[in-house]
Amino acid sequence: MDSTNYPSGYPDTEPKRDSKNFVIGLFAVLLVGSLGYAIYSNSKHNSVEQTQQVQITKAVDEKGQLQRNFDDALVRLDSLTGSTNKLQSTLADRDKDVANMKTEIRKLLSKQHLSETEKKKAQTLINDLNQRISTMEEEVARLTQDNKTLTDDKTKLTAEKDQLTSDLSTTTAAKEELDKKVDIASTFNATNIMITPVRVKKNGEAVETSRARRVDELKVSFDVSNRIATNGQADVYVSVTGPDGKVISMPENGSGTFTTREEGDKVYTSKVPVEFEAGKVKPVEFVWKQESGFQKGTYDIQIYHNGFKIGEATRSLK
């Protein structure tokens, strides 16, 4: 093998191949680095987007929860508005404050995005509103109970009033019935009824006669008595029926009409006042005169007191 200091006739190609490989490797490294960076950058971007999405979702959820809390409070408030008339005055005193709170809460919740400070303020206002509503609910419960108590008391008093009215009606009816019985029981009893035809002589002496043409007057006498009648003056009605079947009536001598309880209106010949004292027998005398004289036949005498016929007697004249 010859050795010489001169270069050979073929060029040396090794350095060029190494340079090419270096360039290729550098490009490969750069490409891998670019891909890695791109992947990293994309991954970071996705992470940021996910974080932002989570934050947005959280913010939306928080705002939605605030809105729901506010809506729930409004529902509670609306349910109280018509509870009782008395509560209306209570609500009226607080309407201004409540209205201001509602306006402020709505203003905050109308924003698309709320800061943490605004969220806390909105939550504080909603809590305060709910507290006021809770106080109102307690008042409604108390007023409802008071109203129930008043209703129960009214029902009880109404029942007692109805019972008293019923008792009073019963008592009144019983009293009226008793008064009626007492009234009837206080009617006089007439006894010892006597009819005496009398002739009056020129000297004033009165003698009994049975002949009609000689009779100047009819003297009727009887006794009245009653244990429970009221003391004082009472009227006794005497009805004299002549032989013709007609009641003798002379208005100029005090005749008239009175009402009986069983026979309706009846003509009386004379009304005789009697000073009565309970428990004692009172003698009564009635004298009837008539200028036309007396007819032959039977005279019927009926005596009435308190609307009842208490006695009757007859006397015939020849």
ZAMARGU-4260 file (C-alpha; in steps of 0.2 Angstrom, whole numbers, plus 5000, padded with zeros to 4 digits):
<rodrens>
0) 5000/5000/5000 | 5008/5016/4994 | 5009/5031/5006 | 5009/5049/4999 | 5006/5067/5006
5) 4995/5072/4991 | 4977/5070/4991 | 4969/5056/4982 | 4959/5058/4966 | 4941/5055/4975
10) 4933/5068/4985 | 4929/5065/5004 | 4910/5064/5006 | 4908/5060/5024 | 4907/5078/5031
15) 4893/5083/5019 | 4882/5068/5025 | 4884/5072/5043 | 4879/5090/5040 | 4863/5084/5031
20) 4859/5073/5045 | 4861/5087/5057 | 4849/5098/5048 | 4836/5084/5046 | 4838/5081/5065
25) 4837/5099/5069 | 4821/5101/5059 | 4814/5085/5067 | 4818/5093/5084 | 4810/5109/5079
30) 4795/5100/5072 | 4793/5089/5088 | 4795/5105/5098 | 4782/5114/5088 | 4770/5100/5089
35) 4773/5098/5108 | 4770/5117/5110 | 4755/5116/5100 | 4748/5102/5110 | 4753/5111/5126
40) 4746/5127/5121 | 4730/5119/5115 | 4729/5109/5132 | 4731/5125/5142 | 4718/5134/5131
45) 4706/5120/5134 | 4710/5121/5153 | 4707/5139/5153 | 4691/5137/5144 | 4685/5124/5155
50) 4689/5135/5170 | 4680/5150/5163 | 4665/5139/5159 | 4665/5132/5177 | 4666/5150/5183
55) 4652/5155/5171 | 4641/5141/5176 | 4644/5144/5194 | 4640/5162/5192 | 4624/5158/5183
60) 4619/5145/5196 | 4623/5158/5210 | 4612/5171/5201 | 4599/5158/5198 | 4598/5153/5216
65) 4597/5171/5221 | 4583/5174/5209 | 4574/5158/5216 | 4576/5164/5234 | 4569/5181/5229
70) 4554/5173/5220 | 4551/5162/5235 | 4551/5177/5246 | 4539/5186/5234 | 4527/5171/5234
75) 4527/5171/5253 | 4524/5189/5253 | 4509/5188/5241 | 4501/5174/5251 | 4501/5186/5266
80) 4493/5201/5257 | 4475/5195/5258 | 4476/5186/5274 | 4466/5197/5286 | 4460/5215/5286
85) 4469/5219/5301 | 4485/5213/5293 | 4482/5226/5279 | 4486/5240/5291 | 4502/5231/5297
90) 4508/5228/5279 | 4504/5246/5274 | 4516/5252/5287 | 4530/5241/5280 | 4525/5243/5262
95) 4538/5257/5259 | 4552/5247/5266 | 4547/5231/5257 | 4545/5240/5241 | 4562/5248/5242
100) 4570/5231/5246 | 4561/5222/5231 | 4566/5236/5219 | 4584/5235/5225 | 4585/5216/5223
105) 4577/5217/5206 | 4590/5230/5201 | 4604/5218/5206 | 4597/5203/5198 | 4593/5212/5182
110) 4612/5213/5179 | 4620/5200/5168 | 4635/5198/5179 | 4636/5200/5197 | 4651/5204/5207
115) 4654/5195/5223 | 4650/5211/5233 | 4633/5212/5223 | 4629/5194/5226 | 4632/5196/5245
120) 4622/5212/5245 | 4608/5203/5236 | 4608/5188/5247 | 4608/5200/5263 | 4593/5209/5256
125) 4584/5193/5252 | 4588/5187/5270 | 4581/5203/5277 | 4565/5202/5266 | 4562/5184/5272
130) 4565/5189/5290 | 4552/5202/5288 | 4540/5190/5280 | 4543/5178/5294 | 4538/5191/5306
135) 4522/5194/5296 | 4518/5176/5295 | 4519/5175/5314 | 4507/5190/5315 | 4496/5181/5303
140) 4496/5165/5314 | 4492/5176/5329 | 4479/5186/5321 | 4471/5170/5314 | 4471/5162/5331
145) 4464/5178/5339 | 4451/5178/5325 | 4447/5160/5328 | 4445/5163/5347 | 4434/5178/5343
150) 4423/5167/5331 | 4422/5154/5344 | 4417/5166/5358 | 4404/5174/5346 | 4397/5157/5342
155) 4396/5153/5360 | 4388/5170/5364 | 4376/5168/5350 | 4371/5151/5356 | 4369/5158/5374
160) 4359/5172/5367 | 4348/5160/5357 | 4346/5150/5373 | 4341/5165/5383 | 4330/5171/5369
165) 4322/5154/5369 | 4320/5154/5388 | 4314/5172/5387 | 4301/5167/5374 | 4296/5152/5385
170) 4295/5162/5400 | 4286/5176/5391 | 4273/5163/5385 | 4272/5155/5402 | 4270/5173/5409
175) 4257/5177/5396 | 4248/5161/5400 | 4249/5164/5419 | 4243/5182/5416 | 4228/5175/5406
180) 4224/5163/5420 | 4226/5176/5433 | 4215/5188/5423 | 4202/5175/5421 | 4203/5170/5439
185) 4201/5188/5444 | 4184/5188/5437 | 4171/5192/5450 | 4159/5178/5456 | 4141/5184/5457
190) 4129/5176/5470 | 4113/5180/5478 | 4105/5188/5463 | 4088/5195/5466 | 4076/5205/5455
195) 4063/5215/5464 | 4049/5224/5455 | 4045/5240/5465 | 4030/5252/5466 | 4034/5269/5474
200) 4020/5276/5484 | 4017/5295/5484 | 4024/5296/5502 | 4040/5288/5495 | 4038/5271/5502
205) 4044/5257/5491 | 4034/5241/5490 | 4036/5225/5480 | 4023/5221/5467 | 4022/5208/5453
210) 4009/5218/5442 | 4018/5226/5427 | 4006/5241/5427 | 4011/5245/5445 | 4030/5243/5443
215) 4039/5259/5444 | 4057/5252/5444 | 4066/5235/5444 | 4079/5234/5458 | 4093/5221/5455
220) 4104/5216/5469 | 4118/5204/5470 | 4135/5200/5479 | 4152/5199/5471 | 4168/5192/5477
225) 4185/5186/5472 | 4201/5181/5482 | 4214/5187/5469 | 4206/5202/5460 | 4215/5219/5462
230) 4208/5231/5475 | 4200/5246/5467 | 4185/5251/5456 | 4179/5239/5443 | 4165/5240/5431
235) 4150/5228/5431 | 4139/5228/5416 | 4120/5224/5418 | 4110/5219/5403 | 4091/5219/5405
240) 4081/5210/5391 | 4063/5214/5390 | 4048/5202/5386 | 4050/5207/5368 | 4067/5199/5368
245) 4076/5215/5365 | 4089/5222/5377 | 4083/5238/5386 | 4094/5252/5381 | 4093/5270/5385
250) 4109/5280/5380 | 4103/5295/5390 | 4103/5284/5405 | 4120/5277/5402 | 4117/5262/5391
255) 4130/5257/5378 | 4140/5243/5371 | 4154/5232/5378 | 4164/5217/5372 | 4162/5200/5379
260) 4175/5186/5378 | 4163/5173/5372 | 4148/5183/5364 | 4157/5197/5355 | 4150/5215/5357
265) 4134/5216/5367 | 4122/5230/5372 | 4122/5234/5391 | 4108/5242/5400 | 4119/5250/5413
270) 4137/5250/5419 | 4138/5249/5438 | 4155/5254/5446 | 4160/5244/5461 | 4173/5248/5474
275) 4181/5231/5477 | 4192/5223/5490 | 4200/5206/5487 | 4194/5192/5498 | 4178/5201/5504
280) 4160/5200/5498 | 4154/5216/5490 | 4135/5219/5489 | 4130/5228/5473 | 4113/5236/5469
285) 4106/5242/5453 | 4089/5251/5450 | 4082/5253/5433 | 4068/5265/5429 | 4059/5269/5413
290) 4045/5282/5409 | 4036/5270/5397 | 4032/5258/5410 | 4035/5239/5411 | 4027/5226/5400
295) 4019/5210/5405 | 4031/5195/5403 | 4048/5189/5408 | 4063/5200/5411 | 4080/5192/5410
300) 4095/5200/5419 | 4113/5196/5414 | 4128/5202/5424 | 4145/5204/5416 | 4163/5207/5423
305) 4179/5206/5414 | 4171/5201/5398 | 4163/5186/5406 | 4145/5183/5411 | 4145/5180/5430
310) 4127/5178/5434 | 4109/5178/5427 | 4092/5178/5434 | 4074/5181/5428 | 4058/5189/5434
315) 4040/5188/5427 | 4028/5202/5428 | 4009/5200/5427
</rodrens>
